[in-house]
Amino acid sequence: VKVKTLSGGQKQRIALARALAKQPEIILLDEPFSHIDNFKKQSLRRRVFKYLKDKQITCIVATHDKNDVLGFADRILLLNNTQIEANDSPEHLFKHPKTPLVASFFDEFNNFNNEIVYAHQLKVVEKSNIKVTVKRNYFKGSFYLIEADYKNETLFFDHSEKLSEGSILYLKISK
């Protein structure tokens, strides 16, 4: 089989295998899973990062996809126009995002009362001070991302089912 006849994902997997076969002390991966179909991507990520940890190979991954690194990285360094925006453990950065850029790497978020609040942290309750009107529903698979109006500002929150546009409800922040 000639390399030029392979798909982009096949070429990428071969390049990754070649690089790992050399058992380097350090490896730089640039968007390593970007051209690989989702069916193969999940298990490939787990196998690659398990191999790197088992062989104690230092790995630096450049990516825009949190799934490429979130469950595997010891540290995440986020860059913004060549400047370091954040440098910490994935768990700490996720739980304590200091800037909208950091939060946006992980999930949908809101800048609510000068505080970063992820969409999954807003929950529908019977009554609260956060009264919203539903504008749109976005199906996300296991949940809906709801776009709502709050005092002429847009808020996003996750909900288990589709909500009627125009309906009024209340939210609370649960961290």
C-alpha positions in Angstrom: 0.0 0.0 0.0 1.4 3.4 -1.0 1.1 6.1 1.7 -0.4 8.5 -0.8 -3.5 6.2 -1.1 -4.2 6.3 2.6 -6.8 8.6 4.2 -5.7 11.5 6.4 -6.6 9.6 9.6 -4.6 6.5 8.4 -1.6 8.7 7.6 -1.9 10.4 11.0 -2.0 7.0 12.9 1.1 5.8 10.9 3.0 9.0 11.8 2.1 8.6 15.4 3.2 4.9 15.4 6.5 5.8 13.8 7.2 8.5 16.3 6.3 6.2 19.3 8.3 3.3 17.9 11.5 5.3 18.4 10.8 5.5 22.1 12.0 9.1 22.5 12.5 10.7 25.9 10.2 13.5 24.9 7.6 13.8 22.1 5.6 16.8 20.8 2.2 16.0 19.3 0.4 18.7 17.3 -3.3 18.1 17.1 -2.5 14.3 17.2 -6.1 13.0 16.8 -7.7 15.7 14.6 -8.1 13.7 11.4 -9.0 10.4 13.1 -12.7 9.4 13.1 -14.5 9.3 16.5 -14.9 5.6 16.4 -11.1 5.0 16.6 -10.2 8.3 18.4 -11.4 7.4 21.9 -9.6 4.1 22.3 -6.5 5.4 20.4 -6.1 8.4 22.9 -6.3 6.0 25.9 -3.8 3.6 24.4 -1.3 6.3 23.3 -1.3 8.1 26.7 -1.1 4.8 28.6 1.9 3.8 26.5 3.6 7.2 27.1 3.0 7.0 30.9 4.1 3.3 31.0 7.3 4.2 29.1 7.8 7.5 31.1 7.9 9.5 27.8 7.4 13.2 28.4 4.7 14.4 26.0 3.7 17.9 25.0 0.4 18.1 23.1 -0.7 21.2 21.1 -4.5 21.0 20.8 -7.7 22.9 20.7 -9.7 19.9 21.8 -10.0 19.4 25.6 -10.7 15.7 25.0 -7.2 15.2 23.7 -5.7 16.0 27.1 -8.3 16.4 29.9 -8.1 12.9 31.2 -4.5 12.4 30.5 -2.5 15.6 31.2 -0.6 16.3 34.4 -0.5 20.0 33.5 -2.3 22.2 31.0 -0.6 25.3 29.7 -3.1 27.6 27.8 -1.7 30.2 25.5 -3.3 33.4 24.3 -1.5 35.3 21.5 1.9 33.7 22.5 1.4 34.6 26.2 0.8 32.1 29.0 -2.8 32.5 30.1 -2.8 29.6 32.6 -0.6 26.8 33.8 -1.9 24.3 36.3 -3.4 20.8 36.7 -6.4 20.1 34.4 -8.7 19.7 37.5 -7.6 23.0 39.1 -8.0 24.9 35.8 -11.4 23.4 35.2 -12.7 24.0 38.7 -11.2 27.5 39.0 -11.1 29.2 35.6 -9.6 32.6 36.0 -10.5 34.0 32.6 -13.2 33.4 29.9 -10.5 31.8 27.6 -9.7 29.2 30.2 -13.3 28.4 30.8 -14.0 28.2 27.1 -11.4 25.5 26.7 -13.5 23.2 28.9 -17.1 24.0 28.4 -20.0 26.4 27.7 -19.9 29.2 30.3 -21.4 32.4 31.4 -19.9 35.6 32.7 -22.5 36.1 35.4 -22.1 39.0 37.9 -18.4 39.1 37.1 -18.0 35.4 37.9 -17.4 32.5 35.5 -20.2 30.0 35.7 -20.3 26.9 33.5 -23.6 26.0 31.9 -23.7 22.8 33.8 -23.6 24.7 37.1 -26.9 26.4 36.5 -29.9 24.3 37.6 -33.7 24.9 37.2 -35.3 25.5 40.6 -38.8 26.4 41.8 -37.9 30.0 42.8 -34.8 32.1 42.9 -33.4 35.6 42.0 -32.4 34.4 38.6 -35.5 34.6 36.5 -35.0 33.7 32.8 -36.9 33.3 29.6 -36.0 30.4 27.3 -34.9 31.5 23.9 -33.5 28.4 22.2 -32.7 24.7 22.7 -29.6 23.0 21.4 -29.6 19.2 21.4 -26.2 18.0 22.7 -26.9 14.2 22.9 -27.4 13.4 26.6 -28.8 16.9 27.4 -29.9 20.2 25.9 -28.0 23.4 26.1 -30.6 26.1 26.8 -30.1 29.7 25.7 -32.1 32.0 27.9 -32.6 35.8 28.5 -31.8 37.2 31.9 -32.2 41.0 32.2 -31.3 41.4 28.5 -28.2 39.2 28.9 -27.8 35.7 27.5 -27.3 32.8 29.9 -26.6 29.3 28.9 -27.5 26.3 31.0 -27.8 22.5 30.6 -31.0 20.7 31.1 -32.1 17.1 30.7 -35.0 17.9 28.3 -36.0 20.4 25.7 -37.8 23.5 27.2 -40.6 25.5 25.5 -39.3 28.7 23.9 -40.7 31.7 25.8 -41.2 29.8 29.0 -40.2 31.6 32.2 -38.3 29.7 34.9 -35.7 30.2 37.7 -32.1 29.1 38.0 -29.6 28.6 40.8 -25.9 28.3 40.7 -24.7 24.9 42.1 -20.9 24.5 42.2 
